[in-house]
Amino acid sequence: MGFLVTTLIFVLTGVLASLLVRLCVNRGASTNLFHLTLVITATVCCWLMWAIVYLAQMKPLIVPILSDGE
């Protein structure tokens, strides 16, 4: 899968999680805002970690050195 497809999957997962939190945990305006902020922050952090790992594999900083026997 490409970068944009997986990014779209993360966006859809974040929207779905936000809706589920909104429906399942309804305890007031400030609490809902706090839960929504946590879900969005977790989704962005997970996407950012995935993006860094994905992009680091495309242009590695250290090039492997093969020995003569390999």
Secondary structure, DSSP 8 states (H G I E B T S, - for coil): --HHHHHHHHHHHHHHHHHHHHHH----HHHHHHHHHHHHHHHHHHHHHHHHHHHHHHS-SS-----TT-
